[in-house]
Amino acid sequence: MTMEVFVILFVGLIVLLMLGVPVAFAMIGSSAMVLGYTRGFDAIPMEMIAQRTLYGVNSFTLLAIPAFLLIGRLMNSAGISDRVFDIARTMVGHLKGGLGHVNVVASMLFAGMSGSAVADAGGLGALEIKAMEDDGYPTGFSAAVTASSATIGPIIPPSIPAVIYGALANASIAGIFLASIIPGLFMGLGLMVMVAIISHRRGFPTRARARFQDFTAALIRGVLPMLTPLIIIVGILSGVFTPTEASVVALVYCLFIAFVVYRSISFREFISILRDTAIDSAALMFIIAGSALYSWVLGRYQVTSLVAEFLLATVTDPLGLLLLLALFILLIGLFIDSVPALFLLTPLLVPVIVQYGIDPIHFGVVMIFTLMIGLITPPVGTVLFTVQKITNLPFGVLVRETMPFYIPLFIVLLIIICFPSIVMFLPNIILN
């Protein structure tokens, strides 16, 4: 029976997704098919389906998601992207291919405020591409750097995928935040190395080194929003507030900056931001609700045990398992967006990796990192399509320009898989 349930759950879900059914409905539909198959289609427990889906969003932790979404939109609308870009320009703009490096560093700085790759690509990315084009950089290269660097957003904390994974895996969100910092820095450095290599080969321009006074002036203009991730991390680690409370405190701080300090958002714009955030939050929460039912069916019919038994019989080494799962997650990420993939894979794989003695925090960073690569990989690369919309480049041209940047991303992925101590260094030191 378990094998039949496994086939119905996954084949049914893939078929529904290919037919264009929204992710939440596809998860609920495939779960209902399993319940109909096992109980009879005339006896599908509708009340149980309703209860299980509602239970999925009955979580205090998930309140952080709309708060982080609203923070990201406020940052993009309040002119803060410009301030972050100016800081990055004064830091690394003098290097060969300067604005390419500025692009990456700005994304690393903005990652500490938005927590979303699409928010980075759609907000800061538009500014970065325009600046690079104005400075003589080819549109294809500008778009490729922007798409690649945008994937840093959900790695360096705060991170919406980290909140989702922590809630689903019952893992420490603070631990995942800390564990993501070093991989995020490695990610940025790797992309900068590739930018330098391409810039030397193509002879891209070099700007004069910024004066210390210019750096100081840019830092003063952008120091207030730069404190946002510090408030979140320090507040959580000091025990002053939980990750959910930290997101709300950071939101209040951003509202204060936007309305009182910079006065860069009108009331009409704020209403529009609230509406867009509400729509995004509702869609995301609906996916969470559907995934709760899907996860319950996985556990109810012991599908996770079936997967664990199969892997235990074929793979004995934890490192080999992580490499195999990373490949599997990447394949899923090619066809499913990162957030739905998290809901699909976390309840299935976390019980398996625990049996191998793999820390769920380490695995969470590996999973999120791998799914971020999927965001810039066809056929369903959300960030690629976002950047394409900004630049109007042919999709094939954008993919070709982005391909060299896969190399540093895969190298960093292998490093964090093979050397878990790098990922777990900060959590072990700070959280013991």
Buried (B, 14 or more C-beta within 10 A) or exposed (E): EBEEBBEBBBEBBBEBBEEEBBBBBBBBBBBBBBBBBBEEEEEBEEEEBEEBBEEBBEBEBBBBBBBBBBBBBBBBBBBBBBBBBBBBBBBBBBBBBBBBBBBBBBBBBBBBBBBBBBBBBBBBBBBBBEBBBEBEBEBBBBBBBBBBBBBBBBBBBBBBBBBBBBBBBEBBBBBBBBBBBBBBBBBBEBBBBBBBBBBEEEEBEEBEBBEEEBBEBBBEBBEBBBBBBEBBBEBBBEEEBBBBBBBBBBBEBBBEBBBEEBEBBEEEBBEBBEEBBEEBBEBBBBBBBBBBBBBBBBEBBBBBBBBBBEBEEEBEEBEEBBBBBBEEBBEBBBBBBBBBBBBBBBBBBBBBBBBBEBBBBBBBBBBBBBBBBBBBBBEBBBBBBBBBEBBEBEEEBBBEBBEBBBBBBBBBBEBBBEEBEBBBBBBBEEBE
